[in-house]
Amino acid sequence: MATLTAARETVAMPSLATARRLVVKIGSALLVDRATGLRGDWLRSLAADVAHLRARGTQVILVSSGSIALGRGVLGLPTGGLPLEQSQAAAAVGQIRLARAYEEALAPTASSPARSS
């Protein structure tokens, strides 16, 4: 799995070395596996990368999708399009779990998660 850590070591992204602020958009496919749910190992790896960047003085802003995908699995909803009510229910359930997962992953790094729908 390629991470920012790997990129940092190979200097594949030299512009990251001088960035003061980094905005990272994390999509559902990175966070949630349809068969197993949340990809905790991947999220912890991301948190380690965030900690490294913050220690270097870079402000890191995470923008995350995934609440509907995560909630869909918890509620046992089918793949594909959902009626609005089911989509909202999945988002509500998934957002709570996603926020908790970010909090647990970022806690060792002393970073604070804040999530917006």
FIVO-119349 format. One line per field, with one value per residue: residue number from 1; residue in one letter; x, y, z of N, C-alpha, C, CB in turn. Coordinates in steps of 0.02 Angstrom, whole numbers, plus 32768, in hexadecimal, padded with zeros to 4 digits. Glycine has a CB too. Example, Ala and Ser with C-alpha at 12.3 -4.5 7.8 and 13.67 -1.06 7.14 Angstrom:
2
seq <- c(1 / 2)
type <- c(A / S)
n.c1 <- c(8294 / 8282)
n.c2 <- c(7EE4 / 7F90)
n.c3 <- c(8186 / 8162)
ca.c1 <- c(8267 / 82AC)
ca.c2 <- c(7F1F / 7FCB)
ca.c3 <- c(8186 / 8165)
c.c1 <- c(8294 / 8285)
c.c2 <- c(7F5B / 8002)
c.c3 <- c(8186 / 818A)
cb.c1 <- c(8235 / 82C0)
cb.c2 <- c(7F20 / 7FE2)
cb.c3 <- c(81C4 / 811E)
REM end
This chain:
117
seq <- c(1 / 2 / 3 / 4 / 5 / 6 / 7 / 8 / 9 / 10 / 11 / 12 / 13 / 14 / 15 / 16 / 17 / 18 / 19 / 20 / 21 / 22 / 23 / 24 / 25 / 26 / 27 / 28 / 29 / 30 / 31 / 32 / 33 / 34 / 35 / 36 / 37 / 38 / 39 / 40 / 41 / 42 / 43 / 44 / 45 / 46 / 47 / 48 / 49 / 50 / 51 / 52 / 53 / 54 / 55 / 56 / 57 / 58 / 59 / 60 / 61 / 62 / 63 / 64 / 65 / 66 / 67 / 68 / 69 / 70 / 71 / 72 / 73 / 74 / 75 / 76 / 77 / 78 / 79 / 80 / 81 / 82 / 83 / 84 / 85 / 86 / 87 / 88 / 89 / 90 / 91 / 92 / 93 / 94 / 95 / 96 / 97 / 98 / 99 / 100 / 101 / 102 / 103 / 104 / 105 / 106 / 107 / 108 / 109 / 110 / 111 / 112 / 113 / 114 / 115 / 116 / 117)
type <- c(M / A / T / L / T / A / A / R / E / T / V / A / M / P / S / L / A / T / A / R / R / L / V / V / K / I / G / S / A / L / L / V / D / R / A / T / G / L / R / G / D / W / L / R / S / L / A / A / D / V / A / H / L / R / A / R / G / T / Q / V / I / L / V / S / S / G / S / I / A / L / G / R / G / V / L / G / L / P / T / G / G / L / P / L / E / Q / S / Q / A / A / A / A / V / G / Q / I / R / L / A / R / A / Y / E / E / A / L / A / P / T / A / S / S / P / A / R / S / S)
n.c1 <- c(802B / 8024 / 8056 / 8058 / 80CA / 811E / 812C / 816C / 81E6 / 821D / 8221 / 81C4 / 8164 / 8190 / 8159 / 810E / 8167 / 817B / 8100 / 808B / 800B / 7F9E / 7F1F / 7EBF / 7E5B / 7DF6 / 7DB3 / 7D21 / 7D42 / 7DC5 / 7DBA / 7D57 / 7D34 / 7CCD / 7CB4 / 7CF2 / 7CE3 / 7D17 / 7DBB / 7E2A / 7EB7 / 7EEA / 7EBB / 7EFE / 7F80 / 7F77 / 7F62 / 7FDE / 802D / 7FF5 / 801A / 80A5 / 80B0 / 8076 / 80D1 / 8139 / 810D / 80A7 / 8003 / 7F7C / 7EEC / 7E65 / 7DEE / 7D61 / 7D08 / 7C95 / 7C38 / 7BB6 / 7BD5 / 7C10 / 7BA7 / 7B47 / 7B75 / 7B6F / 7AE5 / 7ABB / 7A91 / 7A6C / 7AE2 / 7AF6 / 7A7F / 7A24 / 7987 / 795E / 7942 / 797F / 7A02 / 7A1D / 7A0E / 7A77 / 7AE3 / 7AD9 / 7AF1 / 7B6D / 7BBD / 7BD0 / 7C1A / 7C88 / 7CBE / 7CE5 / 7D45 / 7DA6 / 7DC9 / 7E00 / 7E6C / 7EB7 / 7ED3 / 7F4D / 7FA5 / 7F86 / 7F33 / 7E9F / 7E03 / 7D8C / 7CF2 / 7C91 / 7BF6)
n.c2 <- c(7FC5 / 8069 / 80F7 / 819C / 8199 / 8140 / 818A / 81F9 / 81C2 / 819C / 8212 / 8230 / 828E / 8321 / 83A0 / 8394 / 83A0 / 8426 / 845A / 84BA / 84A4 / 841C / 83D1 / 8344 / 82D8 / 8255 / 81C9 / 815C / 80DB / 80C8 / 80C4 / 8066 / 7FBD / 7F56 / 7ED2 / 7EC0 / 7F33 / 7FC6 / 7FFD / 7FEC / 7FDD / 8025 / 80A4 / 80BE / 80C3 / 8134 / 8192 / 818F / 81C5 / 8245 / 8273 / 8279 / 82DC / 8349 / 8358 / 838B / 8407 / 841C / 8447 / 83DC / 83B1 / 834B / 830D / 82B2 / 822C / 81A4 / 8187 / 815B / 80E5 / 8099 / 8095 / 8053 / 7FCF / 7FAF / 7FB6 / 7F56 / 7F70 / 7F66 / 7F67 / 7FE9 / 8063 / 80BF / 80E2 / 8188 / 818F / 811B / 8133 / 81A5 / 816D / 810F / 8168 / 81AC / 8147 / 8118 / 818C / 81A2 / 8130 / 8142 / 81BC / 8194 / 8133 / 8182 / 81D2 / 8172 / 8145 / 81B9 / 81E1 / 81B3 / 820A / 8285 / 82D5 / 832B / 82F4 / 833A / 833B / 8358 / 8352)
n.c3 <- c(8000 / 7FD0 / 8024 / 806F / 80B9 / 8073 / 7FFD / 8030 / 8056 / 7FDC / 7F9B / 7F3A / 7F2E / 7F2D / 7F45 / 7FB8 / 801D / 8036 / 804F / 80AA / 80CF / 80BB / 8064 / 806A / 8013 / 803A / 7FFA / 7FF8 / 7FC8 / 7FF2 / 807C / 80A1 / 8096 / 803B / 8063 / 80E0 / 812C / 8183 / 815B / 81C4 / 81D8 / 816C / 818B / 8204 / 81D3 / 8182 / 81E9 / 8228 / 81C3 / 81BE / 823D / 822E / 81CB / 820F / 8278 / 8233 / 821B / 81C1 / 819C / 819F / 814B / 814C / 80DF / 80D8 / 808E / 8099 / 80FE / 80D7 / 8092 / 80F9 / 8158 / 810D / 8109 / 8192 / 81A9 / 8153 / 80D1 / 8021 / 7F95 / 7F19 / 7EDC / 7F57 / 7FA9 / 7FDF / 806B / 809F / 807C / 80CA / 8149 / 8147 / 813C / 81B6 / 8216 / 81E9 / 81F1 / 827A / 829E / 824A / 8276 / 82F7 / 82D5 / 8296 / 8303 / 835B / 830D / 82FC / 837E / 83C0 / 8383 / 83AE / 8364 / 8335 / 82FF / 828F / 8246 / 81B7 / 8164)
ca.c1 <- c(8000 / 804B / 8040 / 8081 / 810B / 8146 / 813B / 819D / 8227 / 8238 / 821E / 819C / 813B / 81B9 / 8132 / 80F6 / 819C / 8178 / 80BA / 8077 / 7FC8 / 7F8F / 7ED9 / 7EBC / 7E17 / 7DF6 / 7D75 / 7D04 / 7D65 / 7E01 / 7DA8 / 7D26 / 7D33 / 7C88 / 7CB0 / 7D0B / 7CD4 / 7D4B / 7E00 / 7E4C / 7EFF / 7EF8 / 7EAD / 7F35 / 7FB9 / 7F6B / 7F6D / 8027 / 8045 / 7FDE / 8044 / 80E6 / 80AA / 806A / 8110 / 8162 / 80F1 / 8074 / 7FBD / 7F5B / 7EA3 / 7E49 / 7DA9 / 7D51 / 7CC9 / 7C94 / 7C04 / 7B80 / 7BF0 / 7C18 / 7B64 / 7B25 / 7B8B / 7B55 / 7A9D / 7AAD / 7A6E / 7A8A / 7B0B / 7ACF / 7A59 / 79F7 / 7957 / 7978 / 793C / 79B2 / 7A42 / 7A24 / 7A19 / 7ABB / 7B11 / 7AD7 / 7B13 / 7BB3 / 7BE1 / 7BE3 / 7C51 / 7CC1 / 7CDC / 7D06 / 7D80 / 7DD9 / 7DDF / 7E2C / 7EA9 / 7EDE / 7EE1 / 7F94 / 7FCA / 7F6B / 7F0E / 7E58 / 7DD9 / 7D4F / 7CD4 / 7C58 / 7BD3)
ca.c2 <- c(8000 / 80A6 / 812A / 81D8 / 8186 / 8125 / 81C2 / 8223 / 81A0 / 819A / 8256 / 822E / 82CA / 8355 / 83DA / 8388 / 83B3 / 846E / 846F / 84CF / 8489 / 83E6 / 83BA / 8300 / 82BF / 820C / 81AD / 8120 / 809E / 80C0 / 80B9 / 8031 / 7F81 / 7F3D / 7E91 / 7EC0 / 7F72 / 7FFA / 7FE8 / 8009 / 7FE0 / 805C / 80E2 / 80C9 / 80D7 / 817A / 81BA / 8194 / 81F5 / 8287 / 8285 / 828B / 831D / 837C / 8362 / 83B2 / 8449 / 8420 / 8442 / 83A9 / 83B3 / 830F / 8312 / 826B / 820C / 8161 / 817A / 8132 / 80A2 / 8076 / 8089 / 8022 / 7F8E / 7FA5 / 7FAC / 7F1E / 7F88 / 7F4C / 7F94 / 800B / 809E / 80B9 / 8118 / 81BE / 817F / 80E9 / 8155 / 81CF / 8140 / 80F5 / 819F / 81BA / 8110 / 8117 / 81C7 / 8196 / 80FF / 815F / 81ED / 816D / 8114 / 81B7 / 81E6 / 813E / 8142 / 81F6 / 81ED / 81AE / 8241 / 82C2 / 82FD / 832C / 82F0 / 8361 / 8322 / 837D / 8329)
ca.c3 <- c(8000 / 7FCC / 8053 / 806E / 80D4 / 803B / 7FD0 / 8052 / 8054 / 7F98 / 7F82 / 7EFE / 7F2D / 7F4C / 7F5B / 7FFC / 804C / 8046 / 8059 / 80ED / 80DB / 808E / 8067 / 8051 / 800B / 8043 / 7FDF / 8016 / 7FB3 / 801B / 80C2 / 80AF / 806D / 803C / 8085 / 8125 / 814E / 8188 / 8153 / 81FD / 81CE / 813E / 81AE / 8233 / 81AB / 8171 / 8225 / 8231 / 8191 / 81D5 / 8276 / 8213 / 81AA / 8242 / 829C / 8205 / 8217 / 818D / 81B2 / 8177 / 814D / 812E / 80C8 / 80D3 / 807D / 80B8 / 8130 / 80BB / 8085 / 8139 / 8174 / 80E3 / 8121 / 81D6 / 81A4 / 8126 / 8096 / 7FE3 / 7F6C / 7EE6 / 7EF1 / 7F91 / 7FB3 / 8009 / 80B3 / 80B0 / 8075 / 8105 / 8182 / 8141 / 814B / 81FE / 823A / 81D4 / 8208 / 82BF / 829D / 8228 / 82A4 / 832C / 82B8 / 828E / 8346 / 8375 / 82E5 / 8305 / 83C5 / 83D1 / 8364 / 83CE / 8333 / 8343 / 82C3 / 8288 / 8208 / 819D / 8132)
c.c1 <- c(802D / 802D / 806B / 80C7 / 8138 / 815A / 8170 / 81E2 / 8246 / 823A / 81F9 / 8171 / 8160 / 8192 / 8115 / 8129 / 8197 / 8131 / 80AE / 8034 / 7FBB / 7F47 / 7ED7 / 7E73 / 7E1B / 7DB3 / 7D60 / 7D2B / 7DA5 / 7DF1 / 7D80 / 7D2D / 7CED / 7C81 / 7CC2 / 7CFC / 7D0F / 7D91 / 7E2B / 7E97 / 7F12 / 7EEF / 7EE5 / 7F75 / 7FB3 / 7F79 / 7FB7 / 8045 / 8031 / 800A / 8089 / 80E4 / 809F / 80AA / 8140 / 8147 / 80BC / 802F / 7F9B / 7F10 / 7E8A / 7E00 / 7D95 / 7D0B / 7CC7 / 7C5C / 7BCC / 7B99 / 7BF8 / 7BD5 / 7B3D / 7B36 / 7B6E / 7B0A / 7A8A / 7A87 / 7A92 / 7AB7 / 7ADE / 7AAA / 7A2B / 79C3 / 7974 / 7978 / 7972 / 79F8 / 7A50 / 7A31 / 7A60 / 7AEE / 7B13 / 7AFD / 7B5E / 7BDB / 7BF9 / 7C1F / 7C90 / 7CE5 / 7D02 / 7D47 / 7DB8 / 7DF4 / 7E10 / 7E6F / 7ED6 / 7EF2 / 7F2B / 7FBE / 7FB5 / 7F4C / 7EC4 / 7E2F / 7D9E / 7D31 / 7C98 / 7C37 / 7BDE)
c.c2 <- c(803E / 80D9 / 8168 / 81C9 / 816D / 815D / 81EF / 8204 / 81A0 / 81DF / 8258 / 826C / 8303 / 8391 / 83D1 / 83A0 / 83FC / 8486 / 8483 / 84B2 / 8454 / 83D0 / 8376 / 82EA / 8273 / 81F2 / 816E / 80E1 / 8093 / 80AC / 807A / 7FF9 / 7F63 / 7EFC / 7E96 / 7F00 / 7FA2 / 7FDC / 8009 / 800F / 801B / 809F / 80F1 / 80DE / 8120 / 81A7 / 81C2 / 81C6 / 823D / 829F / 829C / 82D1 / 8356 / 838C / 838D / 83F9 / 8452 / 8419 / 8410 / 83AC / 8375 / 831C / 82CB / 825C / 81CB / 8153 / 814E / 80EB / 807A / 8066 / 8055 / 7FDB / 7F7E / 7F94 / 7F72 / 7F33 / 7F70 / 7F7F / 7FB3 / 8046 / 808F / 80F0 / 814B / 81AC / 814D / 8108 / 8181 / 81A5 / 8124 / 812A / 81AD / 8186 / 8111 / 8151 / 81BF / 8167 / 811B / 8192 / 81C9 / 814E / 8147 / 81CB / 81B3 / 813C / 817F / 8203 / 81E7 / 81E7 / 8285 / 82F1 / 82F8 / 8327 / 831F / 834D / 834B / 8352 / 8344)
c.c3 <- c(8000 / 7FFB / 804A / 8089 / 809D / 800B / 7FEF / 804D / 800F / 7F78 / 7F3F / 7EF7 / 7F4E / 7F64 / 7FA1 / 8030 / 8061 / 8052 / 80A1 / 8101 / 80A6 / 8099 / 8045 / 804F / 800D / 802D / 8002 / 8006 / 7FDA / 8062 / 80D0 / 807C / 8072 / 8064 / 80CF / 814C / 814E / 8181 / 8188 / 81F5 / 81A0 / 8162 / 81E1 / 820E / 8196 / 81AE / 8234 / 8200 / 81A5 / 820E / 825E / 81F3 / 81DC / 8269 / 8273 / 81FD / 81E2 / 81AD / 8183 / 8182 / 8128 / 811C / 80B7 / 80BB / 80A5 / 80E8 / 8114 / 80AE / 80C5 / 8158 / 814E / 80FB / 8165 / 81D3 / 8176 / 80E8 / 8057 / 7FC1 / 7F37 / 7F04 / 7F2B / 7F8F / 7FE4 / 8053 / 80C8 / 80AC / 80B2 / 8143 / 8182 / 8153 / 8195 / 8226 / 8229 / 81ED / 824F / 82C2 / 827E / 8255 / 82DC / 8312 / 82AF / 82D2 / 8362 / 834F / 82F2 / 834E / 83D6 / 83B5 / 8381 / 839B / 8343 / 8303 / 82C7 / 8246 / 81F6 / 8167 / 80ED)
cb.c1 <- c(7FD0 / 804C / 8042 / 8061 / 8103 / 811E / 80FB / 8189 / 8220 / 820F / 8265 / 816F / 80F6 / 81EE / 80FA / 80E7 / 81DF / 8196 / 808A / 8075 / 7F91 / 7FC0 / 7EA8 / 7EE7 / 7DF6 / 7E06 / 7D7C / 7CBD / 7D74 / 7E29 / 7D82 / 7CDF / 7D6B / 7C6F / 7CDE / 7D54 / 7CC0 / 7D45 / 7E1B / 7E3E / 7F19 / 7EC9 / 7E69 / 7F42 / 7FC0 / 7F23 / 7F4A / 8049 / 8028 / 7F93 / 804B / 80FF / 806F / 8033 / 8131 / 8166 / 8126 / 8080 / 7F99 / 7F77 / 7E86 / 7E50 / 7DA1 / 7D5C / 7CC3 / 7CD2 / 7BE8 / 7B65 / 7C33 / 7C42 / 7B3D / 7B39 / 7BD6 / 7B60 / 7A7C / 7A87 / 7A6A / 7A53 / 7B47 / 7A9D / 7A31 / 7A20 / 7913 / 7950 / 78F6 / 79AE / 7A44 / 79E6 / 79E5 / 7AC7 / 7AFD / 7A8E / 7AF4 / 7BB6 / 7BB6 / 7BA8 / 7C3B / 7CAC / 7CA6 / 7CD6 / 7D6F / 7DBB / 7DA3 / 7E0A / 7E98 / 7EB7 / 7EB9 / 7FB0 / 7FBF / 7FA3 / 7F1D / 7E45 / 7DC1 / 7D5C / 7CC1 / 7C6C / 7B89)
cb.c2 <- c(8000 / 80C2 / 8110 / 8210 / 8151 / 80EF / 81EB / 822D / 815A / 816B / 8273 / 81F0 / 82BE / 836B / 83E8 / 833E / 83A6 / 8495 / 8436 / 851C / 84C1 / 83AA / 83EE / 82D0 / 82D8 / 81F9 / 81A0 / 8118 / 80A1 / 8100 / 80F3 / 804D / 7F4D / 7F31 / 7E60 / 7EB5 / 7F64 / 801F / 7FF9 / 7FE0 / 7F9F / 8058 / 80DE / 8089 / 80AA / 8183 / 8198 / 814F / 81E5 / 8284 / 824A / 8257 / 831C / 8366 / 831F / 8390 / 847A / 83EA / 8488 / 8362 / 83F5 / 82D2 / 8343 / 824B / 81FF / 8156 / 81BB / 8152 / 80A8 / 80A1 / 80C9 / 802B / 7F8A / 7FE3 / 7FEB / 7EE9 / 7FD6 / 7F35 / 7F6F / 7FDB / 80B9 / 80BC / 80FC / 81FD / 8163 / 80AD / 8180 / 81FA / 8107 / 80DA / 81DE / 81BD / 80CC / 8115 / 8206 / 817A / 80C0 / 8180 / 821B / 8136 / 80F2 / 81F4 / 81ED / 80FA / 813F / 8231 / 81BC / 816C / 8241 / 82E7 / 82E6 / 836B / 82A8 / 83B0 / 82D8 / 83C2 / 8326)
cb.c3 <- c(803D / 7F83 / 809C / 8097 / 810B / 8015 / 7FC2 / 809B / 806D / 7F6D / 7F7B / 7EFD / 7F4F / 7F1D / 7F29 / 8007 / 802E / 800E / 8044 / 80F2 / 80D9 / 8098 / 8045 / 807D / 7FC8 / 808C / 7F96 / 8000 / 7F69 / 801A / 80DA / 80AE / 8083 / 7FF6 / 8063 / 8125 / 8196 / 81CA / 810B / 8239 / 81B0 / 8100 / 81D2 / 825C / 816D / 8159 / 8262 / 8229 / 814C / 81EC / 82A7 / 81E0 / 8178 / 8272 / 82AD / 81C1 / 820B / 8158 / 81B2 / 8188 / 812D / 815D / 8089 / 8115 / 802E / 80DA / 814A / 8079 / 8061 / 8169 / 8177 / 8098 / 8123 / 8200 / 818C / 814A / 8096 / 7FB3 / 7F4C / 7EC6 / 7EB7 / 7FD3 / 7FCD / 7FFE / 80C2 / 8081 / 8035 / 810F / 8182 / 80FA / 8124 / 8216 / 8227 / 818A / 8202 / 82E8 / 8278 / 81E6 / 82C1 / 8347 / 8275 / 826A / 8375 / 8371 / 829B / 82EC / 83EF / 83B8 / 8319 / 83F2 / 82EA / 836A / 82BA / 828C / 820E / 8181 / 8141)
REM end
